[in-house]
């Protein structure tokens, strides 16, 4: 006895509800592939779920990088904490020239010292 079960819905953050009209218009013009649970769209050389494309569009429209900005982009579990510590040490090497007793990296987690975007 086999019964047909309804498909498992995509997680809330990957559903296409609530997309802007601008994003919907763009999605209709992009190459599409069926992913594991949802469709992915190719945008500027990368494959994204629809909600991530909306976030990319918002970032491109609103984010203005400064000459002094440093963007540290990593995938999860790839050494982000270590890289944040390295960036903090490099950027603050004049303020903290030696690994003295009062160096912030000795008492604080790098995630506290290097902010998220």
Secondary structure as a PSIPRED ss2 file (coil, helix, strand):
# PSIPRED VFORMAT (PSIPRED V4.0)

   1 X C   1.000  0.000  0.000
   2 X C   1.000  0.000  0.000
   3 X C   1.000  0.000  0.000
   4 X C   1.000  0.000  0.000
   5 X C   1.000  0.000  0.000
   6 X C   1.000  0.000  0.000
   7 X C   1.000  0.000  0.000
   8 X C   1.000  0.000  0.000
   9 X C   1.000  0.000  0.000
  10 X C   1.000  0.000  0.000
  11 X C   1.000  0.000  0.000
  12 X H   0.000  1.000  0.000
  13 X H   0.000  1.000  0.000
  14 X H   0.000  1.000  0.000
  15 X C   1.000  0.000  0.000
  16 X C   1.000  0.000  0.000
  17 X C   1.000  0.000  0.000
  18 X C   1.000  0.000  0.000
  19 X C   1.000  0.000  0.000
  20 X C   1.000  0.000  0.000
  21 X H   0.000  1.000  0.000
  22 X H   0.000  1.000  0.000
  23 X H   0.000  1.000  0.000
  24 X H   0.000  1.000  0.000
  25 X H   0.000  1.000  0.000
  26 X H   0.000  1.000  0.000
  27 X H   0.000  1.000  0.000
  28 X C   1.000  0.000  0.000
  29 X C   1.000  0.000  0.000
  30 X C   1.000  0.000  0.000
  31 X C   1.000  0.000  0.000
  32 X E   0.000  0.000  1.000
  33 X E   0.000  0.000  1.000
  34 X E   0.000  0.000  1.000
  35 X C   1.000  0.000  0.000
  36 X C   1.000  0.000  0.000
  37 X C   1.000  0.000  0.000
  38 X C   1.000  0.000  0.000
  39 X E   0.000  0.000  1.000
  40 X E   0.000  0.000  1.000
  41 X E   0.000  0.000  1.000
  42 X E   0.000  0.000  1.000
  43 X E   0.000  0.000  1.000
  44 X C   1.000  0.000  0.000
  45 X C   1.000  0.000  0.000
  46 X E   0.000  0.000  1.000
  47 X E   0.000  0.000  1.000
  48 X E   0.000  0.000  1.000
  49 X E   0.000  0.000  1.000
  50 X H   0.000  1.000  0.000
  51 X H   0.000  1.000  0.000
  52 X H   0.000  1.000  0.000
  53 X H   0.000  1.000  0.000
  54 X H   0.000  1.000  0.000
  55 X H   0.000  1.000  0.000
  56 X H   0.000  1.000  0.000
  57 X H   0.000  1.000  0.000
  58 X H   0.000  1.000  0.000
  59 X H   0.000  1.000  0.000
  60 X H   0.000  1.000  0.000
  61 X H   0.000  1.000  0.000
  62 X H   0.000  1.000  0.000
  63 X C   1.000  0.000  0.000
  64 X C   1.000  0.000  0.000
  65 X C   1.000  0.000  0.000
  66 X C   1.000  0.000  0.000
  67 X C   1.000  0.000  0.000
  68 X C   1.000  0.000  0.000
  69 X C   1.000  0.000  0.000
  70 X C   1.000  0.000  0.000
  71 X C   1.000  0.000  0.000
  72 X C   1.000  0.000  0.000
  73 X C   1.000  0.000  0.000
  74 X C   1.000  0.000  0.000
  75 X C   1.000  0.000  0.000
  76 X C   1.000  0.000  0.000
  77 X C   1.000  0.000  0.000
  78 X C   1.000  0.000  0.000
  79 X C   1.000  0.000  0.000
  80 X H   0.000  1.000  0.000
  81 X H   0.000  1.000  0.000
  82 X H   0.000  1.000  0.000
  83 X H   0.000  1.000  0.000
  84 X H   0.000  1.000  0.000
  85 X H   0.000  1.000  0.000
  86 X H   0.000  1.000  0.000
  87 X H   0.000  1.000  0.000
  88 X H   0.000  1.000  0.000
  89 X H   0.000  1.000  0.000
  90 X H   0.000  1.000  0.000
  91 X H   0.000  1.000  0.000
  92 X C   1.000  0.000  0.000
  93 X C   1.000  0.000  0.000
  94 X C   1.000  0.000  0.000
  95 X C   1.000  0.000  0.000
  96 X C   1.000  0.000  0.000
  97 X C   1.000  0.000  0.000
  98 X C   1.000  0.000  0.000
  99 X C   1.000  0.000  0.000
 100 X C   1.000  0.000  0.000
 101 X C   1.000  0.000  0.000
 102 X C   1.000  0.000  0.000
 103 X C   1.000  0.000  0.000
 104 X H   0.000  1.000  0.000
 105 X H   0.000  1.000  0.000
 106 X H   0.000  1.000  0.000
 107 X C   1.000  0.000  0.000
 108 X C   1.000  0.000  0.000
 109 X C   1.000  0.000  0.000
 110 X H   0.000  1.000  0.000
 111 X H   0.000  1.000  0.000
 112 X H   0.000  1.000  0.000
 113 X H   0.000  1.000  0.000
 114 X C   1.000  0.000  0.000
 115 X C   1.000  0.000  0.000
 116 X C   1.000  0.000  0.000
 117 X C   1.000  0.000  0.000
